[in-house]
Amino acid sequence: MPRPEDDKSKFLAQAGFTQENPDQLKQAILSPVQTYDAVSDRQDKYGTYYRVEGPILGPQGALLVVTVWIERAKDNIIQFVTLKPKR
């Protein structure tokens, strides 16, 4: 179901990602982290935020994205926050 604000489903559908293949999207999101450097973006009381830019490969093509991650201050666990199209 599309979100009323900041919905990325149409963007992700361009590469073939749908609700039927969430595991493929998860693996695609993790892929750039293995190849491209994480750049520290900012820090707040919740932790340190990092950006990783690169392509994600879907069943029907590739998309250039910026992924955002946080290293949580409370436990130092790194967690995915969001992705957006690279401009």
C-alpha positions in Angstrom: 0.0 0.0 0.0 1.6 3.3 -1.0 2.4 5.7 1.8 0.7 9.1 1.7 4.1 10.9 2.0 7.6 10.0 0.7 6.5 6.8 -1.0 9.2 5.1 -3.0 7.3 2.2 -4.5 7.0 3.7 -8.0 10.8 4.5 -8.0 11.7 1.0 -6.9 9.2 -0.5 -9.4 11.4 0.9 -12.2 14.0 -1.8 -11.4 11.4 -4.5 -10.8 11.0 -4.3 -7.0 7.5 -5.0 -5.8 5.7 -6.3 -2.6 6.2 -9.8 -4.0 10.0 -9.7 -3.8 11.0 -7.9 -0.6 14.0 -10.2 0.0 15.5 -9.1 -3.4 15.1 -5.5 -2.3 16.8 -6.2 1.0 19.8 -7.8 -0.7 20.0 -5.0 -3.2 20.0 -2.4 -0.5 22.9 -4.2 1.3 24.9 -4.6 -1.8 26.4 -1.0 -2.1 27.6 -1.2 1.5 29.9 -4.0 0.4 31.5 -2.0 -2.4 31.2 1.8 -1.7 32.4 3.8 1.2 30.1 5.0 4.0 30.4 8.7 4.5 29.6 10.2 7.9 26.7 12.6 7.4 25.7 13.9 10.8 25.3 13.0 14.5 22.5 13.6 17.0 21.4 12.1 20.3 20.2 8.9 18.5 23.6 8.2 16.8 25.8 8.8 13.8 24.2 8.8 10.4 26.1 7.6 7.3 25.4 7.8 3.6 26.3 5.1 1.0 25.8 6.0 -2.7 25.7 3.4 -5.4 23.5 1.3 -7.7 21.0 -1.3 -6.5 20.3 -4.1 -9.0 16.7 -5.3 -9.4 15.2 -8.0 -11.6 14.5 -5.4 -14.3 17.4 -3.0 -14.0 19.5 -0.8 -11.8 18.8 2.4 -9.8 21.3 4.9 -8.5 20.5 5.5 -4.9 21.7 7.1 -1.7 21.1 4.9 1.3 21.1 6.3 4.9 22.2 4.3 7.9 22.5 5.0 11.6 25.0 3.7 14.1 22.7 3.8 17.1 24.2 5.6 20.2 22.4 3.3 22.6 24.0 0.0 21.4 26.3 0.8 18.4 24.1 -1.3 16.1 24.0 -0.1 12.5 20.5 0.1 11.1 19.1 1.0 7.7 17.1 4.2 7.8 16.0 5.0 4.2 17.0 5.3 0.6 16.4 8.0 -2.0 17.1 8.5 -5.7 20.6 9.8 -6.3 20.3 13.2 -8.0 
